[in-house]
Amino acid sequence: MRIAVDAMGGDFAPGAVVEGLTMAVKDFPDCEILLVGKTDRVAFYLEKYGLTGHPRIRQVDAGSVCEMSDHSAVSLRAKKDSSITICSKLLKSGEADAMVTPGHTGATVAATKVICRTLPGIDRPGLGASMPHQTGRFLLMDAGANTDCTPINLVQFAIMGSIYAEMLYNVPNPRVGLLSVGGEDVKGCDLTKQTFQLLEHLPINFVGNVEADSVFEGVADVLIADGFTGNVLLKGAEGLAKSTIFWLKRVLTKNAMRFIGATLAHNAFRELKAIGAADSIGGAPLLGINGICIIGHGGSNPTAVRNAIRVAAECVRFGLNDRIVALNKECQTILNEVEKTEKALF
């Protein structure tokens, strides 16, 4: 299995990426890594971590890098030899079975959409973010790839998210919820109300609308939203987590007794922090692309890089895209029949 890894992506590239490979090549002996990046810079870290000449690591040169400040479309046109673009081309040609990048999310979405295209029957790819709830984790679809969506886009996000959640969380028939402002089907905007009516007919475990205050209680394994709303929820949760840590530090250091108590509870706080950490997940899949693409956080550390490679390999073994295409085809047939019936009645 060959996985293209963007060595230049992320805040700590290429050092963190190459360090992550030291774990990946040891833990995943069936994976060959196509390490894409500026050869001279990458070679230094390969030597530093003892990976020079490794039989399962092949360097692929990339002349430029998509910086986080670059506009997505501009970076695609102006940097045709970037590490993200080269990874996408390797995926398109079949030289790589999957790609992993901790780099520019927008540039990755643009490059893979243009170069690899979407799966048959899928209109737009969606970004799936794994988030914690009270007893486990849930998948947020879409987490920011598409700011403007149609009901059929959300339906396809539900189909793709259901398949991926089954693999990621090992949950058969995962529960799919629709993010809205009320539990009843009549609540919400036109987009959510129309989507609700479509999801009711599909062979997925649709549990109805989910309000934002219930999201973290574990009421759904997959939460569907347009990319604008999903990204607001994601960033809001991240901001609240950071602020909560700040507030805890402030109140727990007000006096000596509290400080002693906080010191004694140090392991509990460390365990609490680990619940929200995404290192064990590795990255978010860009579902719907004609190929496996895992996008890591810009601040990915070596452990996150290692786990992103793991997830990419698991997706290939699971036959993720074949399953998505099959279920989407089945659902589209059902929706076509529903449409015919409604036209006959009215």
Phi, psi and omega per residue, in radians:
M1 nan 2.236 -3.093
R2 -1.910 2.216 -3.124
I3 -2.137 2.136 3.077
A4 -1.428 2.184 -3.112
V5 -2.057 2.184 3.111
D6 -1.343 1.833 -3.095
A7 -1.294 -0.328 -3.036
M8 -1.718 0.016 -3.083
G9 -1.498 2.484 3.048
G10 1.773 2.919 -3.080
D11 -1.231 -0.412 -3.034
F12 -2.052 0.411 3.132
A13 -1.369 2.682 -0.101
P14 -1.549 0.015 -3.072
G15 -1.013 -0.909 -3.103
A16 -1.122 -0.627 -3.135
V17 -1.152 -0.834 -3.122
V18 -1.173 -0.663 3.088
E19 -1.090 -0.661 3.083
G20 -1.090 -0.545 3.125
L21 -1.165 -0.485 3.120
T22 -1.055 -0.596 3.078
M23 -1.406 -0.697 -3.054
A24 -1.123 -0.796 -3.087
V25 -1.205 -0.441 3.088
K26 -1.378 -0.731 -3.030
D27 -1.466 -0.421 -3.069
F28 -2.181 1.371 -3.039
P29 -1.158 -0.243 3.132
D30 -1.585 0.061 -3.092
C31 -1.843 2.289 2.984
E32 -1.824 2.325 -3.071
I33 -1.808 2.202 2.984
L34 -1.735 1.766 -3.011
L35 -1.565 1.931 -3.004
V36 -1.793 2.163 3.128
G37 2.997 -3.051 3.105
K38 -1.230 2.010 -2.954
T39 -0.972 -0.765 -3.077
D40 -1.133 -0.735 -3.139
R41 -1.214 -0.720 -3.115
V42 -1.189 -0.655 -3.095
A43 -1.052 -0.630 3.127
F44 -1.034 -0.773 -3.100
Y45 -1.344 -0.531 3.047
L46 -1.074 -0.711 3.107
E47 -1.218 -0.701 -3.124
K48 -1.043 -0.702 -3.081
Y49 -1.737 0.257 3.029
G50 1.208 0.546 -3.113
L51 -1.913 0.055 3.123
T52 -1.056 2.223 3.122
G53 1.340 0.203 3.135
H54 -1.069 2.318 -3.058
P55 -1.128 -0.306 -3.113
R56 -1.949 0.290 3.051
I57 -2.181 2.118 3.109
R58 -2.111 2.222 3.134
Q59 -1.418 2.419 3.050
V60 -2.197 2.126 -3.034
D61 -1.314 2.455 3.031
A62 -2.274 2.291 -3.024
G63 -1.402 -0.347 -3.077
S64 -2.512 3.059 -3.100
V65 -2.316 2.387 3.024
C66 -1.394 1.921 3.123
E67 -1.348 2.696 -3.121
M68 -1.084 -0.414 -3.126
S69 -1.476 -0.174 -3.118
D70 -1.254 2.479 3.011
H71 -1.264 2.468 -3.032
S72 -0.959 -0.938 -3.082
A73 -1.172 -0.683 3.141
V74 -1.125 -0.742 -3.116
S75 -1.115 -0.582 3.137
L76 -1.206 -0.713 -3.109
R77 -1.373 -0.722 -3.018
A78 -1.495 -0.384 -3.096
K79 -2.152 1.187 -3.095
K80 -1.258 -0.197 3.093
D81 -1.915 0.388 3.138
S82 -1.241 2.806 -3.126
S83 -1.086 -0.627 3.119
I84 -1.168 -0.766 3.134
T85 -1.131 -0.732 3.125
I86 -1.109 -0.728 3.095
C87 -1.045 -0.744 -3.135
S88 -1.118 -0.684 3.118
K89 -1.166 -0.674 3.085
L90 -1.111 -0.655 3.108
L91 -1.182 -0.743 -3.131
K92 -1.112 -0.761 -3.073
S93 -1.299 -0.258 -3.098
G94 1.572 -0.008 3.078
E95 -1.159 -0.472 3.073
A96 -2.099 2.456 3.085
D97 -1.479 -0.337 -3.133
A98 -2.798 2.835 3.057
M99 -2.303 2.610 3.125
V100 -2.293 2.288 3.066
T101 -2.512 2.298 2.988
P102 -1.624 0.307 -3.008
G103 -1.583 -2.693 -3.043
H104 -1.051 1.982 -3.098
T105 -1.101 -0.824 -3.118
G106 -1.068 -0.733 3.126
A107 -1.152 -0.630 3.120
T108 -1.166 -0.772 3.109
V109 -1.066 -0.799 -3.124
A110 -1.110 -0.806 -3.086
A111 -1.143 -0.790 -3.101
T112 -1.221 -0.613 3.112
K113 -1.136 -0.735 -3.100
V114 -1.323 -0.778 -3.027
I115 -1.463 -0.847 -3.052
C116 -1.583 -0.429 -3.053
R117 1.187 3.118 -3.138
T118 -1.702 2.905 3.098
L119 -1.148 2.689 3.096
P120 -0.982 2.222 3.123
G121 1.533 -0.146 3.138
I122 -1.755 2.181 -3.092
D123 -1.386 -0.789 -3.108
R124 -2.429 2.510 3.044
P125 -1.326 2.692 3.112
G126 -2.238 2.558 -3.130
L127 -1.668 2.138 -3.115
G128 -1.791 2.060 3.140
A129 -1.876 2.224 3.101
S130 -1.485 2.142 -3.085
M131 -2.189 2.654 -3.115
P132 -1.427 2.533 2.903
H133 -2.207 -3.021 -2.949
Q134 -1.058 -0.565 -3.063
T135 -2.137 0.123 -3.114
G136 3.068 -2.351 3.140
R137 -2.429 2.787 3.051
F138 -2.360 2.821 -3.108
L139 -1.817 2.187 3.080
L140 -1.688 2.115 3.137
M141 -2.287 2.057 0.127
D142 -1.776 2.492 -3.083
A143 -1.677 0.134 3.053
G144 2.577 0.091 -3.114
A145 -1.373 -0.480 -3.065
N146 -2.333 1.912 -3.107
T147 -1.368 -0.525 3.123
D148 -2.044 2.157 -3.052
C149 -2.292 2.763 3.016
T150 -1.835 2.887 3.083
P151 -0.973 -0.669 -3.125
I152 -1.188 -0.547 3.040
N153 -1.062 -0.799 -3.140
L154 -1.149 -0.628 3.078
V155 -1.073 -0.767 3.135
Q156 -1.182 -0.591 3.041
F157 -1.077 -0.703 3.132
A158 -1.112 -0.734 3.137
I159 -1.123 -0.857 -3.114
M160 -1.163 -0.735 -3.138
G161 -1.139 -0.634 3.130
S162 -1.107 -0.766 3.135
I163 -1.139 -0.787 -3.091
Y164 -1.177 -0.712 -3.139
A165 -1.114 -0.613 3.091
E166 -1.036 -0.705 3.127
M167 -1.310 -0.861 -3.014
L168 -1.146 -0.775 -3.058
Y169 -1.769 -0.023 -3.114
N170 0.955 0.796 -3.130
V171 -2.026 1.950 3.087
P172 -1.210 2.428 3.114
N173 0.923 1.026 -3.083
P174 -1.059 2.569 3.141
R175 -1.330 2.271 -3.110
V176 -1.980 2.144 3.120
G177 -2.037 2.700 3.139
L178 -1.922 2.080 -3.124
L179 -1.176 2.138 -3.105
S180 -2.664 -3.060 -3.081
V181 -1.732 0.101 3.108
G182 -2.871 2.733 -3.099
G183 -1.329 -0.451 -3.093
E184 -1.352 2.663 -3.092
D185 -1.187 -0.317 3.136
V186 -1.499 -0.109 -3.137
K187 -1.534 2.650 3.074
G188 1.966 -2.982 3.102
C189 -1.638 3.100 -3.137
D190 -1.007 -0.684 -3.121
L191 -1.060 -0.861 -3.088
T192 -1.247 -0.627 -3.135
K193 -1.168 -0.716 3.107
Q194 -1.207 -0.674 3.119
T195 -1.131 -0.724 3.118
F196 -0.970 -0.810 -3.107
Q197 -1.101 -0.585 3.124
L198 -1.320 -0.752 -3.093
L199 -1.123 -0.505 -3.141
E200 -1.046 -0.458 -3.056
H201 -1.582 -0.165 -2.957
L202 -1.589 2.688 -3.136
P203 -1.420 0.869 3.014
I204 -2.152 2.843 -3.074
N205 -1.476 1.279 -3.102
F206 -1.415 2.127 -3.073
V207 -1.801 0.096 3.077
G208 1.676 -2.873 -3.137
N209 -1.234 2.572 3.069
V210 -2.255 2.182 3.088
E211 -1.434 2.695 -3.047
A212 -1.045 -0.536 -3.123
D213 -1.327 -0.150 3.114
S214 -1.830 -0.124 -3.034
V215 -0.956 -0.755 -3.022
F216 -1.598 0.194 3.081
E217 -1.629 -0.063 3.091
G218 1.464 0.551 -3.103
V219 -1.422 -0.228 3.134
A220 -2.569 2.634 3.064
D221 -1.579 -0.434 3.104
V222 -2.316 2.271 3.126
L223 -2.040 2.137 -3.055
I224 -1.748 2.374 3.094
A225 -2.773 2.807 2.969
D226 -1.231 2.799 -3.026
G227 -1.086 -0.542 3.112
F228 -1.153 -0.919 -3.119
T229 -1.135 -0.732 -3.131
G230 -1.095 -0.726 -3.137
N231 -1.202 -0.637 3.071
V232 -1.074 -0.760 3.105
L233 -1.089 -0.791 -3.122
L234 -1.072 -0.882 -3.109
K235 -1.191 -0.620 3.092
G236 -1.104 -0.721 3.114
A237 -1.145 -0.718 3.114
E238 -1.098 -0.739 3.135
G239 -1.148 -0.707 3.130
L240 -1.129 -0.689 3.123
A241 -1.078 -0.767 3.124
K242 -1.125 -0.725 -3.134
S243 -1.182 -0.638 3.115
T244 -1.083 -0.725 3.086
I245 -1.087 -0.725 3.117
F246 -1.078 -0.805 -3.121
W247 -1.118 -0.705 3.127
L248 -1.080 -0.792 3.137
K249 -1.054 -0.692 -3.090
R250 -1.185 -0.795 -3.085
V251 -1.339 -0.467 -3.098
L252 -1.482 -0.102 3.113
T253 -2.006 0.339 -3.118
K254 -1.265 -0.552 3.109
N255 -2.592 3.003 -3.022
A256 -1.135 -0.697 -3.106
M257 -1.100 -0.774 3.115
R258 -1.113 -0.700 -3.112
F259 -1.114 -0.717 3.105
I260 -1.096 -0.747 3.120
G261 -1.088 -0.707 3.125
A262 -1.158 -0.642 3.108
T263 -1.125 -0.730 3.127
L264 -1.153 -0.502 -3.130
A265 -1.663 0.329 -3.068
H266 -0.982 -0.775 -3.125
N267 -1.127 -0.618 3.113
A268 -1.152 -0.712 3.113
F269 -1.154 -0.662 3.126
R270 -1.140 -0.678 3.109
E271 -1.172 -0.678 3.109
L272 -1.110 -0.732 3.125
K273 -1.100 -0.637 -3.109
A274 -1.161 -0.452 -3.141
I275 -1.059 -0.692 -3.114
G276 -1.534 -0.175 -3.103
A277 -1.212 2.401 -3.101
A278 -1.725 0.098 -3.088
D279 -1.017 -0.666 -3.096
S280 -1.248 -0.389 3.118
I281 -1.432 -0.670 3.053
G282 1.651 -0.817 -3.104
G283 3.108 3.083 -3.134
A284 -1.828 2.329 3.121
P285 -1.365 2.484 2.973
L286 -1.649 1.595 -3.022
L287 -1.399 2.434 3.131
G288 1.845 -0.231 3.071
I289 -1.318 2.549 3.127
N290 -1.327 1.210 -3.072
G291 2.681 2.860 3.124
I292 -1.591 2.152 -3.135
C293 -2.323 2.100 3.108
I294 -1.964 2.175 -3.117
I295 -1.891 2.046 3.141
G296 -1.515 2.874 3.070
H297 -1.174 2.567 3.136
G298 -1.012 -0.486 3.133
G299 -1.656 0.399 -3.091
S300 -0.975 2.287 3.050
N301 -1.659 3.087 -3.117
P302 -0.969 -0.649 3.124
T303 -1.123 -0.713 3.124
A304 -1.128 -0.688 3.115
V305 -1.107 -0.783 3.111
R306 -1.018 -0.771 -3.092
N307 -1.310 -0.483 3.045
A308 -1.128 -0.701 3.080
I309 -1.140 -0.694 3.101
R310 -1.055 -0.836 -3.120
V311 -1.105 -0.712 3.127
A312 -1.039 -0.773 3.131
A313 -1.145 -0.692 3.118
E314 -1.100 -0.672 3.119
C315 -1.090 -0.719 3.132
V316 -1.132 -0.828 -3.129
R317 -1.107 -0.632 -3.099
F318 -1.240 -0.310 -3.042
G319 1.179 0.742 -3.005
L320 -0.936 -0.902 -3.044
N321 -1.189 -0.640 3.083
D322 -1.085 -0.681 3.130
R323 -1.198 -0.673 3.115
I324 -1.109 -0.814 -3.127
V325 -1.068 -0.742 -3.110
A326 -1.135 -0.815 -3.121
L327 -1.191 -0.689 3.130
N328 -1.101 -0.679 3.114
K329 -1.113 -0.744 3.108
E330 -1.094 -0.765 -3.122
C331 -1.172 -0.672 3.136
Q332 -1.123 -0.658 3.082
T333 -1.078 -0.739 3.129
I334 -1.122 -0.783 -3.124
L335 -1.143 -0.613 3.082
N336 -1.120 -0.699 3.111
E337 -1.164 -0.685 3.105
V338 -1.086 -0.758 -3.141
E339 -1.095 -0.723 3.115
K340 -1.099 -0.722 -3.139
T341 -1.126 -0.756 -3.131
E342 -1.138 -0.674 3.110
K343 -1.149 -0.650 3.127
A344 -1.163 -0.597 -3.095
L345 -1.362 -0.577 -3.016
F346 -2.009 nan nan
